[in-house]
Amino acid sequence: MRARHLVVAIMLCLVVASCGTRKKLSSLKDGSVTAGLSISGKEIPEFSMPSEMKAHRDTLKVKDDDGREILIMKAIKDENGEMVATDVIDAAMVTASFRNVAERHGKVDIEFQITVPESMQDSKWQLRFTPDMCILGDTVRLDPVIITGREYRKAQLRGYERYQKFIDSIITDSTVFVDSWQLEIFLERNIPQLYAFKSDSTYVSEEDFMSYYGVTEREAIEHYTNKLRRNWNNRKKLLTDRMYHKYVKVPIITEGLRLDTVMQSTNGDFIYHYVQTINTRPKLRKVEILLSGGIWEQDKQIYKIPKSSPLTFYISSLSAFVDNREKYLSSVVSRRVEANTACYIEFASGKSDIRTELGDNASEISRIKSNLRGLLDNITYDLDSIIVTANCSPEGSYQVNEKLSKQRSESVSKYFSAYIKHCSDSIQREAGLFYDMDGKKVRGHDIPQIKFISKSEPENWNMLDALVRADSTLSQKDKESYFSLSLEPSKDKREANMQKEHYYKYLRESLYPKLRIVGFDFRLHRKGMTQDTLATTILDTTYMRGVQAIRDRDYETAVTLLRPYADFNSAVAFCCMDYNESARVILEKLDKTPQVNYMLAVVYARKGEVEKAVEHYLRSCSQDESFIHRGNLDPEISTLIKTYGLNVQKDDIPIY
């Protein structure tokens, strides 16, 4: 009778529990119960106040712009109209959908809370929550949060236990399947010689065993093996994966999770404080967090948690204070400038006329023509003259090479002079004609007459010396021999002596051709400039790269580039890297603009010098009211505001 009542009671409990689960699921589906995202009560994480700052928490004496002392304290009016100090308790939870967060050292902490109401929890369920972070158009899935009911986890563990029992039932020792007792009886009765080996440790090879007894050891064991049991055991081995999925329907995940907690009871809401640190990057101004997930019962999803409304985090950074104005350097510009190049024009032996079909002449001549065309069409410079220097290699007499190099220089000058005449006509035709202010018809691009100056260097020994020094084929002994022979003052004798050496052939075939170059020196002047020099300014590209590095949140590079300038942007870079004393030294020397005062307030707050921090902050606010709002975005200043009730008015009476 008692057993019957007990069964009935158990059944009633199960029915009640089932009804409770169905009711919870129904509440979820009709939208009356859901999990949510929220932001903790503090608008911005409080700055960790130095001990010196905490010592002044109740009241503070500071000086205003006129040097008068004022008393600051967190206060309200009592019933008699007197101002009295008070403590304000922050709310534990707010329902705001956005928050301002501060970037420091190139990182931002995104903090939010996942709240699961008690009515959404059930011991048979597993709740899986997945936060998604939207950042610069991309969606990044953060580590999930899992809340597991007690009964759900028990079911998981039971599955693991059943699977482990199956694994333990698999026999790993193959000798278990051998009927050793029957095998010994058989051997003792029929092959006593073999049975004698039972207590003998002598090693017997498989070949010896078979030749002596007419049967292999393996065949003897196989005969007395229980094949049915062995085959069933082997089949179990093949079933391990299938049995794992059969028993362990939902594996317990231990990696890639932010949280996996087992709820022992459902006597209240569950709140998880989630913190995700991200690296800032250029153009990153906000981050959004959305929450979705599902409810699972055993291996089935019984409810899909809809995606929540987004939480938006607006990122503030001290890099916003960067001064984007361009910085220029003083520079002295010369009217005249020079440019030079060289080409390897190959001439026929003993000849000076230019032939485009020889060697690489076509490509070399084309390159020089391209350079000339660019100089003629240059909008900054005018080409005045071109010095052409032809060089010969040392073979042959010096007198012949002197004459030949001069002829080649004149030939090259004549060739490119004709090209310039043709190119100038082409450029002028392209520019066309137009009328000036006096109504005269003038050309759009007038190119002055360009003078060619021919020079020559009969034998290019200096270049040969350099080639020999850098050559990797010649031995050290060969080089010593060459430089010893090069001491001969007569160039013809020097060449004759070298012809006797074994390395001369290498010099003649590999190095001499490189000496036959034609050098071009271009003399130019700046258009419209009559003075020899002119003082001007040019953009400081190094400084502007440092400014861009601040905007890109690359503060280490910014500090490296801007350190020598010791200006406001240098101080911003130092502040972003938390080099507060270096920033303070610079800022104190600058004019006290609202930006400078605000940055000093941040620096002094970090250093624990509270009076100076408050003074500079209040001055920045009096100079520019926009800093009243800005103060709520930076944890150092926000902490001052909350500690001393700055910028707060009660009944139109300012506290500070």
C-alpha positions as CSV (number, residue, x, y, z in Angstrom):
1,M,0.0,0.0,0.0
2,R,2.8,2.4,0.9
3,A,4.6,1.5,-2.3
4,R,1.5,2.4,-4.2
5,H,1.2,5.8,-2.5
6,L,4.9,6.4,-3.2
7,V,4.5,5.7,-6.9
8,V,1.5,8.0,-7.1
9,A,3.4,10.8,-5.3
10,I,6.3,10.5,-7.7
11,M,4.0,10.6,-10.7
12,L,2.3,13.7,-9.3
13,C,5.7,15.4,-8.9
14,L,6.7,14.5,-12.4
15,V,3.4,15.9,-13.7
16,V,3.8,19.1,-11.7
17,A,7.4,19.5,-12.9
18,S,6.3,18.9,-16.5
19,C,3.6,21.5,-16.2
20,G,6.0,24.0,-14.8
21,T,8.4,23.4,-17.7
22,R,5.6,23.8,-20.3
23,K,4.5,27.0,-18.6
24,K,8.0,28.4,-18.8
25,L,8.3,27.5,-22.4
26,S,5.0,29.1,-23.2
27,S,6.0,32.3,-21.4
28,L,9.2,32.4,-23.6
29,K,7.2,31.8,-26.8
30,D,4.7,34.6,-26.1
31,G,7.5,37.0,-25.4
32,S,6.6,37.7,-21.7
33,V,10.0,36.4,-20.5
34,T,13.4,36.8,-22.1
35,A,17.1,37.2,-21.4
36,G,18.6,40.6,-22.0
37,L,21.7,42.7,-22.3
38,S,22.3,45.6,-20.0
39,I,25.0,48.1,-19.0
40,S,26.2,48.4,-15.5
41,G,25.2,51.5,-13.6
42,K,28.4,53.4,-14.0
43,E,28.4,55.4,-17.2
44,I,32.2,54.9,-17.6
45,P,34.5,52.7,-15.5
46,E,35.9,54.7,-12.6
47,F,39.5,55.8,-12.8
48,S,41.6,54.0,-10.2
49,M,42.4,56.9,-7.9
50,P,45.9,57.2,-6.5
51,S,46.1,57.1,-2.7
52,E,46.9,60.9,-2.6
53,M,43.6,61.5,-4.5
54,K,41.6,59.3,-2.2
55,A,42.8,61.3,0.8
56,H,41.0,64.4,-0.5
57,R,37.8,62.7,-1.4
58,D,35.4,64.6,0.9
59,T,36.4,68.3,0.3
60,L,38.9,70.1,-1.9
61,K,40.4,73.6,-2.0
62,V,41.3,74.9,-5.4
63,K,42.0,78.3,-7.1
64,D,39.9,79.8,-9.9
65,D,41.3,81.8,-12.8
66,D,41.5,84.9,-10.6
67,G,43.5,83.1,-7.9
68,R,40.7,83.0,-5.4
69,E,40.3,79.9,-3.2
70,I,37.0,78.0,-3.6
71,L,35.8,75.0,-1.6
72,I,34.5,72.0,-3.6
73,M,32.6,69.1,-2.0
74,K,29.8,66.7,-3.0
75,A,26.7,68.4,-1.3
76,I,23.0,68.9,-1.3
77,K,20.6,71.3,0.4
78,D,19.1,70.1,3.7
79,E,15.7,71.0,5.0
80,N,17.0,74.3,6.4
81,G,18.5,75.3,3.0
82,E,22.1,74.5,4.1
83,M,24.6,72.7,1.9
84,V,25.7,69.5,3.4
85,A,28.0,66.8,2.1
86,T,26.4,63.5,1.0
87,D,27.2,60.2,-0.6
88,V,25.3,59.1,-3.7
89,I,24.8,55.4,-4.2
90,D,25.0,54.4,-7.9
91,A,22.3,52.2,-9.3
92,A,23.4,48.6,-9.9
93,M,21.7,48.4,-13.3
94,V,20.6,50.9,-15.9
95,T,18.5,50.3,-19.0
96,A,20.5,52.6,-21.3
97,S,21.3,51.2,-24.7
98,F,24.6,53.0,-25.2
99,R,27.7,54.0,-23.3
100,N,30.8,56.1,-23.8
101,V,34.0,54.1,-23.3
102,A,37.5,55.4,-23.1
103,E,40.4,54.1,-25.2
104,R,43.7,53.8,-23.4
105,H,47.0,52.4,-24.8
106,G,45.3,51.4,-28.0
107,K,42.7,49.2,-26.2
108,V,39.1,49.4,-25.1
109,D,37.2,47.3,-22.6
110,I,33.6,46.6,-23.7
111,E,31.6,45.7,-20.6
112,F,28.0,44.5,-20.5
113,Q,25.8,42.2,-18.5
114,I,23.8,39.2,-19.6
115,T,20.8,38.8,-17.3
116,V,18.8,35.6,-17.2
117,P,15.5,35.9,-15.2
118,E,14.6,33.1,-12.8
119,S,11.5,32.3,-14.8
120,M,13.7,31.4,-17.8
121,Q,15.8,28.8,-15.9
122,D,15.0,25.2,-15.6
123,S,17.0,22.3,-14.2
124,K,16.4,20.2,-17.4
125,W,17.5,23.0,-19.8
126,Q,20.8,24.3,-21.1
127,L,20.8,28.0,-22.1
128,R,23.3,28.9,-24.7
129,F,24.0,32.7,-25.2
130,T,26.1,34.0,-28.1
131,P,27.1,37.7,-28.1
132,D,27.9,39.2,-31.5
133,M,30.2,42.2,-31.8
134,C,29.6,44.5,-34.8
135,I,32.8,46.5,-35.6
136,L,33.5,48.6,-38.7
137,G,31.0,46.7,-40.8
138,D,32.2,43.2,-39.7
139,T,30.4,40.9,-37.2
140,V,32.6,39.0,-34.8
141,R,31.2,36.1,-32.7
142,L,32.4,36.3,-29.1
143,D,32.9,33.4,-26.8
144,P,29.5,31.9,-25.8
145,V,28.0,31.9,-22.2
146,I,26.3,28.6,-21.2
147,I,24.0,28.1,-18.3
148,T,23.3,24.4,-17.6
149,G,20.5,23.1,-15.4
150,R,21.4,20.6,-12.7
151,E,19.4,17.7,-14.2
152,Y,20.7,18.5,-17.7
153,R,24.3,18.2,-16.5
154,K,23.4,14.9,-14.6
155,A,22.1,13.6,-17.9
156,Q,25.3,14.6,-19.6
157,L,27.4,12.9,-17.0
158,R,25.3,9.7,-17.2
159,G,25.9,9.6,-20.9
160,Y,29.7,9.8,-20.3
161,E,29.4,7.0,-17.6
162,R,27.5,4.7,-20.0
163,Y,30.0,5.3,-22.7
164,Q,32.9,4.6,-20.3
165,K,31.3,1.3,-19.3
166,F,31.1,0.4,-23.0
167,I,34.8,1.3,-23.4
168,D,35.7,-0.7,-20.3
169,S,33.9,-3.7,-21.8
170,I,36.3,-3.9,-24.7
171,I,39.0,-6.4,-24.0
172,T,42.5,-5.3,-24.9
173,D,44.4,-8.5,-24.0
174,S,44.0,-11.0,-26.8
175,T,45.1,-14.0,-24.7
176,V,41.8,-13.8,-22.8
177,F,40.1,-15.4,-25.7
178,V,42.4,-18.4,-25.7
179,D,41.2,-21.5,-23.7
180,S,44.6,-22.0,-22.1
181,W,43.4,-24.9,-19.9
182,Q,42.2,-27.0,-22.8
183,L,45.4,-26.0,-24.8
184,E,47.6,-27.3,-21.9
185,I,45.7,-30.6,-21.6
186,F,46.0,-31.1,-25.3
187,L,49.7,-30.4,-25.3
188,E,50.4,-32.5,-22.2
189,R,48.6,-35.6,-23.7
190,N,49.7,-35.3,-27.3
191,I,52.9,-33.2,-27.5
192,P,54.6,-33.6,-24.1
193,Q,57.9,-32.2,-25.6
194,L,56.1,-28.9,-26.3
195,Y,54.3,-29.0,-22.9
196,A,57.8,-29.1,-21.3
197,F,58.4,-25.6,-22.6
198,K,55.7,-24.4,-20.1
199,S,58.4,-23.8,-17.4
200,D,61.3,-23.3,-19.8
201,S,62.5,-19.8,-20.6
202,T,64.4,-20.9,-23.7
203,Y,63.6,-18.9,-26.8
204,V,62.2,-21.0,-29.7
205,S,61.8,-19.3,-33.1
206,E,58.6,-19.8,-35.1
207,E,60.6,-21.7,-37.8
208,D,62.1,-24.1,-35.2
209,F,58.7,-24.6,-33.6
210,M,57.1,-25.6,-36.9
211,S,59.8,-27.9,-38.0
212,Y,59.8,-29.8,-34.8
213,Y,56.1,-30.1,-34.2
214,G,54.7,-29.8,-37.7
215,V,52.4,-26.9,-36.7
216,T,53.1,-23.2,-36.1
217,E,52.6,-21.7,-32.7
218,R,50.1,-19.3,-34.1
219,E,48.0,-22.2,-35.6
220,A,48.0,-24.0,-32.2
221,I,46.8,-20.9,-30.4
222,E,44.2,-20.1,-33.1
223,H,42.7,-23.6,-32.7
224,Y,41.9,-23.1,-29.0
225,T,40.8,-19.4,-29.4
226,N,37.1,-18.5,-28.7
227,K,36.5,-16.9,-32.1
228,L,33.0,-15.8,-31.4
229,R,34.0,-13.8,-28.3
230,R,37.0,-12.3,-30.2
231,N,34.9,-11.3,-33.2
232,W,32.3,-9.6,-31.0
233,N,35.1,-7.7,-29.2
234,N,36.6,-6.5,-32.5
235,R,33.1,-5.4,-33.5
236,K,32.9,-3.3,-30.4
237,K,36.1,-1.6,-31.3
238,L,34.6,-0.5,-34.6
239,L,31.5,0.8,-32.8
240,T,33.3,3.2,-30.5
241,D,32.3,6.4,-32.5
242,R,28.7,5.3,-32.9
243,M,28.3,4.4,-29.2
244,Y,29.9,7.8,-28.2
245,H,27.2,9.7,-30.2
246,K,24.5,7.3,-28.8
247,Y,25.4,7.9,-25.2
248,V,27.0,11.3,-25.2
249,K,24.2,13.2,-27.0
250,V,25.5,16.6,-25.9
251,P,29.3,16.7,-25.1
252,I,30.5,18.9,-22.3
253,I,32.6,21.7,-24.0
254,T,35.5,23.0,-22.0
255,E,37.3,25.2,-24.6
256,G,36.2,28.4,-26.4
257,L,33.7,29.3,-23.7
258,R,33.5,32.5,-21.7
259,L,31.4,30.7,-19.0
260,D,29.8,27.3,-18.4
261,T,28.1,27.3,-15.0
262,V,25.7,24.7,-13.5
263,M,22.7,26.2,-11.7
264,Q,22.0,24.3,-8.6
265,S,18.8,26.0,-7.9
266,T,16.6,28.6,-9.6
267,N,15.9,31.0,-6.8
268,G,16.8,34.3,-8.6
269,D,18.0,36.0,-11.7
270,F,21.4,35.1,-13.1
271,I,23.7,38.0,-14.0
272,Y,27.0,37.5,-15.8
273,H,29.4,40.5,-16.2
274,Y,31.0,40.2,-19.6
275,V,34.2,42.0,-20.5
276,Q,35.7,42.0,-24.0
277,T,39.0,43.8,-24.7
278,I,39.5,45.0,-28.2
279,N,42.4,46.8,-30.0
280,T,41.4,50.1,-31.5
281,R,42.1,51.0,-35.1
282,P,41.6,53.9,-37.4
283,K,38.1,55.1,-38.0
284,L,36.7,53.0,-35.1
285,R,34.2,55.2,-33.4
286,K,31.6,52.7,-32.1
287,V,31.0,49.0,-31.3
288,E,27.7,47.3,-31.1
289,I,26.8,44.1,-29.1
290,L,23.8,41.9,-29.8
291,L,22.8,38.7,-28.0
292,S,21.1,35.6,-29.4
293,G,21.0,32.0,-28.4
294,G,18.8,29.0,-27.7
295,I,17.4,26.7,-25.1
296,W,18.2,23.0,-25.3
297,E,16.6,20.0,-23.7
298,Q,18.9,17.0,-24.1
299,D,20.1,17.1,-27.7
300,K,17.2,19.1,-29.1
301,Q,16.7,22.9,-29.3
302,I,13.3,23.6,-27.9
303,Y,13.4,27.4,-28.2
304,K,15.4,29.9,-30.2
305,I,16.2,33.1,-28.3
306,P,15.6,36.0,-30.6
307,K,18.4,38.5,-31.3
308,S,18.3,41.4,-28.8
309,S,18.4,45.1,-29.5
310,P,22.0,46.3,-29.8
311,L,24.0,47.9,-27.1
312,T,26.1,50.7,-28.6
313,F,29.5,51.7,-27.2
314,Y,30.9,55.0,-28.4
315,I,34.6,55.1,-28.2
316,S,36.4,58.3,-27.0
317,S,40.1,58.7,-27.3
318,L,42.7,61.3,-26.4
319,S,43.8,61.1,-30.0
320,A,40.7,63.3,-30.7
321,F,42.8,66.2,-29.3
322,V,45.4,66.0,-32.1
323,D,46.1,69.2,-33.9
324,N,45.7,68.5,-37.6
325,R,47.3,71.7,-38.8
326,E,50.2,71.3,-41.2
327,K,53.7,72.0,-40.0
328,Y,56.3,73.6,-42.2
329,L,60.1,73.8,-42.2
330,S,62.1,76.8,-43.3
331,S,64.3,75.9,-46.3
332,V,66.7,77.7,-48.6
333,V,66.0,76.9,-52.3
334,S,68.8,77.4,-54.9
335,R,67.9,78.7,-58.3
336,R,70.3,76.3,-60.1
337,V,70.1,72.6,-59.8
338,E,71.9,69.7,-61.4
339,A,70.9,66.2,-62.5
340,N,73.0,63.5,-64.1
341,T,72.8,60.1,-65.7
342,A,74.9,57.8,-67.8
343,C,74.2,55.5,-70.7
344,Y,76.2,52.7,-72.4
345,I,76.3,53.6,-76.1
346,E,78.2,51.1,-78.1
347,F,80.3,52.3,-81.0
348,A,81.9,50.3,-83.8
349,S,85.7,49.9,-83.3
350,G,87.4,53.2,-84.0
351,K,84.1,54.8,-85.0
352,S,82.1,57.7,-83.5
353,D,78.8,57.6,-85.3
354,I,75.7,56.4,-83.4
355,R,74.2,53.2,-84.7
356,T,70.9,52.1,-83.0
357,E,71.3,48.5,-84.1
358,L,74.5,47.9,-82.1
359,G,74.2,46.1,-78.7
360,D,71.6,47.7,-76.4
361,N,71.9,51.1,-78.1
362,A,68.2,51.2,-79.0
363,S,67.0,50.9,-75.3
364,E,69.7,53.1,-73.9
365,I,69.0,55.9,-76.4
366,S,65.2,55.6,-75.8
367,R,65.9,56.0,-72.0
368,I,67.9,59.2,-72.6
369,K,65.2,60.6,-74.9
370,S,62.6,59.9,-72.3
371,N,64.6,61.8,-69.6
372,L,65.1,64.7,-72.0
373,R,61.4,64.9,-72.8
374,G,60.5,64.9,-69.1
375,L,63.0,67.8,-68.4
376,L,61.7,69.8,-71.4
377,D,58.1,69.4,-70.3
378,N,58.8,70.1,-66.6
379,I,56.6,72.7,-64.9
380,T,59.2,73.6,-62.2
381,Y,62.5,73.7,-64.0
382,D,63.9,75.0,-67.3
383,L,66.8,73.1,-68.9
384,D,69.8,75.4,-69.5
385,S,72.6,73.2,-70.8
386,I,73.7,69.6,-71.1
387,I,77.3,68.5,-70.6
388,V,78.1,65.3,-72.6
389,T,81.2,63.4,-71.5
390,A,82.4,60.4,-73.6
391,N,84.8,57.8,-72.2
392,C,87.0,55.2,-73.9
393,S,88.5,52.0,-72.6
394,P,92.3,51.7,-72.3
395,E,93.1,49.5,-75.3
396,G,94.9,51.3,-78.1
397,S,97.2,54.3,-77.8
398,Y,96.2,57.2,-75.5
399,Q,96.5,59.7,-78.4
400,V,94.1,57.8,-80.5
401,N,91.6,57.3,-77.6
402,E,91.8,61.0,-76.8
403,K,90.8,61.9,-80.4
404,L,88.2,59.2,-80.5
405,S,86.5,60.1,-77.2
406,K,86.2,63.7,-78.4
407,Q,84.6,62.7,-81.6
408,R,82.2,60.4,-79.9
409,S,81.2,63.2,-77.4
410,E,80.5,65.6,-80.3
411,S,78.6,62.9,-82.1
412,V,76.3,62.3,-79.2
413,S,75.8,66.0,-78.6
414,K,74.8,66.5,-82.2
415,Y,72.4,63.5,-82.2
416,F,70.5,64.6,-79.0
417,S,70.6,68.2,-80.0
418,A,68.6,67.3,-83.1
419,Y,66.2,65.3,-80.9
420,I,65.7,68.3,-78.6
421,K,64.9,70.5,-81.6
422,H,62.3,68.0,-82.8
423,C,60.9,67.5,-79.3
424,S,60.6,71.2,-78.6
425,D,58.6,71.8,-81.7
426,S,56.3,69.0,-80.7
427,I,55.8,70.3,-77.2
428,Q,55.1,73.8,-78.5
429,R,52.6,72.5,-81.0
430,E,50.8,70.5,-78.3
431,A,50.7,73.7,-76.1
432,G,49.2,75.7,-78.9
433,L,49.0,79.5,-79.1
434,F,47.1,82.0,-76.9
435,Y,46.8,85.7,-76.4
436,D,48.5,87.4,-73.4
437,M,47.1,90.4,-71.4
438,D,48.3,92.8,-74.1
439,G,46.6,91.0,-76.9
440,K,49.9,89.5,-78.3
441,K,49.9,86.0,-79.7
442,V,52.4,83.9,-77.7
443,R,53.3,80.2,-77.5
444,G,51.8,78.2,-74.6
445,H,55.2,76.5,-73.8
446,D,58.2,78.4,-74.9
447,I,61.4,76.3,-74.7
448,P,64.7,78.3,-74.6
449,Q,67.7,77.4,-76.7
450,I,69.6,74.6,-74.9
451,K,73.4,74.5,-75.1
452,F,75.4,71.3,-75.5
453,I,78.9,71.2,-74.1
454,S,81.1,68.3,-75.3
455,K,83.8,66.8,-73.0
456,S,85.8,63.7,-73.2
457,E,87.9,61.4,-71.0
458,P,90.2,59.3,-73.3
459,E,90.7,56.4,-70.9
460,N,88.5,55.8,-67.9
461,W,91.2,54.4,-65.5
462,N,89.4,55.6,-62.3
463,M,86.3,53.6,-63.1
464,L,88.5,50.6,-64.0
465,D,90.2,50.7,-60.6
466,A,86.7,50.7,-58.9
467,L,85.5,47.8,-61.0
468,V,88.6,45.7,-60.2
469,R,88.2,46.4,-56.4
470,A,84.6,45.2,-56.5
471,D,85.1,42.2,-58.8
472,S,84.5,38.8,-57.3
473,T,86.2,36.8,-60.1
474,L,89.7,38.2,-59.9
475,S,91.8,36.7,-57.1
476,Q,93.5,38.8,-54.5
477,K,96.8,38.1,-56.1
478,D,95.5,39.3,-59.5
479,K,94.2,42.5,-57.9
480,E,97.6,43.2,-56.2
481,S,99.3,42.7,-59.6
482,Y,96.9,45.1,-61.3
483,F,97.3,47.9,-58.8
484,S,101.1,47.4,-58.8
485,L,101.1,47.9,-62.6
486,S,98.7,50.8,-62.4
487,L,101.5,52.8,-60.7
488,E,103.1,53.2,-64.1
489,P,102.6,56.9,-65.1
490,S,102.6,56.3,-68.8
491,K,99.1,55.0,-69.7
492,D,100.3,53.3,-72.9
493,K,103.1,51.4,-71.0
494,R,100.6,50.5,-68.3
495,E,98.3,49.0,-70.8
496,A,101.2,47.1,-72.5
497,N,102.3,45.6,-69.2
498,M,98.9,44.4,-68.4
499,Q,98.5,42.6,-71.7
500,K,101.3,40.2,-70.5
501,E,99.2,39.1,-67.5
502,H,96.9,36.1,-67.6
503,Y,93.9,38.1,-66.3
504,Y,94.1,40.7,-69.1
505,K,91.7,38.7,-71.3
506,Y,89.1,38.9,-68.5
507,L,89.7,42.6,-68.1
508,R,89.3,43.2,-71.9
509,E,86.2,41.1,-72.3
510,S,84.3,41.7,-69.0
511,L,85.4,45.1,-67.6
512,Y,86.5,47.2,-70.5
513,P,83.0,47.4,-72.1
514,K,81.7,49.0,-68.9
515,L,84.1,51.9,-69.3
516,R,82.7,53.0,-72.6
517,I,80.0,55.2,-71.2
518,V,78.5,58.6,-72.1
519,G,77.7,60.8,-69.2
520,F,75.0,63.5,-69.2
521,D,75.0,66.3,-66.7
522,F,71.9,68.5,-66.9
523,R,72.0,72.1,-65.7
524,L,68.6,73.5,-64.8
525,H,67.1,76.5,-63.1
526,R,63.8,77.1,-61.4
527,K,61.2,78.8,-63.6
528,G,60.6,82.5,-62.8
529,M,63.4,82.6,-60.2
530,T,66.0,85.3,-60.7
531,Q,67.9,85.2,-57.3
532,D,70.6,82.6,-56.7
533,T,68.8,81.5,-53.4
534,L,65.4,81.9,-51.9
535,A,64.1,81.3,-48.4
536,T,60.9,79.3,-48.3
537,T,58.9,76.8,-46.3
538,I,58.3,73.1,-47.1
539,L,55.9,70.6,-45.5
540,D,57.4,68.8,-42.5
541,T,56.6,65.2,-43.7
542,T,58.1,63.6,-40.6
543,Y,55.9,65.6,-38.3
544,M,52.8,64.9,-40.4
545,R,53.5,61.2,-40.3
546,G,53.6,61.5,-36.5
547,V,50.2,63.3,-36.5
548,Q,48.8,60.6,-38.8
549,A,50.2,57.9,-36.4
550,I,48.1,59.4,-33.5
551,R,45.0,59.4,-35.7
552,D,45.8,55.7,-36.6
553,R,46.2,54.9,-32.8
554,D,49.8,53.9,-33.5
555,Y,51.1,55.7,-30.4
556,E,54.6,54.1,-30.3
557,T,55.3,55.4,-33.7
558,A,53.8,58.8,-32.9
559,V,56.0,59.2,-29.8
560,T,59.1,58.2,-31.8
561,L,58.4,60.7,-34.6
562,L,57.1,63.6,-32.4
563,R,59.4,63.4,-29.4
564,P,61.9,66.0,-30.8
565,Y,59.2,68.6,-31.5
566,A,58.0,69.0,-27.8
567,D,54.7,70.6,-28.8
568,F,51.1,69.9,-28.1
569,N,50.8,66.9,-30.4
570,S,53.9,65.4,-28.8
571,A,52.2,65.8,-25.4
572,V,49.0,64.1,-26.8
573,A,51.2,61.1,-28.0
574,F,52.9,60.9,-24.6
575,C,49.5,61.0,-22.8
576,C,48.2,58.2,-25.1
577,M,51.2,56.1,-24.0
578,D,50.7,57.0,-20.4
579,Y,54.1,58.9,-20.3
580,N,52.5,61.5,-18.0
581,E,55.5,63.3,-16.7
582,S,56.9,63.9,-20.2
583,A,53.5,65.2,-21.3
584,R,53.3,67.5,-18.2
585,V,56.7,69.1,-18.9
586,I,55.6,70.0,-22.4
587,L,52.1,71.1,-21.6
588,E,53.2,73.4,-18.7
589,K,55.3,75.4,-21.2
590,L,52.5,76.0,-23.7
591,D,49.8,78.7,-23.7
592,K,46.9,77.6,-21.5
593,T,44.3,77.0,-24.2
594,P,41.2,74.9,-23.3
595,Q,42.8,71.9,-24.8
596,V,46.1,72.3,-22.9
597,N,44.2,72.8,-19.6
598,Y,42.1,69.7,-20.2
599,M,45.1,67.6,-21.0
600,L,46.9,68.9,-17.9
601,A,43.8,67.9,-15.9
602,V,44.1,64.4,-17.2
603,V,47.8,64.2,-16.5
604,Y,47.6,65.6,-12.9
605,A,44.7,63.2,-12.2
606,R,46.8,60.3,-13.2
607,K,49.7,61.6,-11.0
608,G,47.4,62.0,-8.0
609,E,47.7,65.8,-7.8
610,V,44.0,66.4,-7.3
611,E,43.9,70.2,-6.7
612,K,45.8,70.9,-9.9
613,A,43.7,68.4,-11.9
614,V,40.4,70.1,-10.8
615,E,41.8,73.6,-11.3
616,H,42.9,72.9,-14.9
617,Y,39.6,71.0,-15.7
618,L,37.5,73.9,-14.4
619,R,39.5,76.4,-16.3
620,S,39.1,74.4,-19.5
621,C,35.3,74.4,-18.9
622,S,35.2,78.1,-18.3
623,Q,37.2,78.7,-21.5
624,D,35.1,76.2,-23.6
625,E,31.8,74.8,-22.3
626,S,32.1,71.7,-24.6
627,F,34.7,70.3,-22.1
628,I,31.9,70.0,-19.6
629,H,30.5,67.1,-21.7
630,R,34.0,65.9,-22.7
631,G,34.8,65.3,-19.0
632,N,32.3,62.5,-18.8
633,L,34.1,60.6,-21.5
634,D,37.5,60.2,-19.9
635,P,37.7,58.1,-16.7
636,E,40.3,60.4,-15.1
637,I,38.0,63.4,-15.3
638,S,34.8,61.5,-14.8
639,T,36.1,60.3,-11.5
640,L,36.8,63.9,-10.5
641,I,33.3,65.0,-11.5
642,K,31.6,62.2,-9.5
643,T,33.9,62.6,-6.5
644,Y,33.5,66.3,-6.1
645,G,30.2,66.9,-7.9
646,L,31.8,69.2,-10.5
647,N,29.7,70.9,-13.1
648,V,26.5,70.1,-11.2
649,Q,23.8,72.6,-10.3
650,K,21.1,72.2,-7.6
651,D,18.3,74.7,-7.6
652,D,20.3,76.9,-10.0
653,I,23.1,77.2,-7.4
654,P,26.4,76.0,-8.8
655,I,28.4,73.9,-6.3
656,Y,31.9,74.8,-7.5
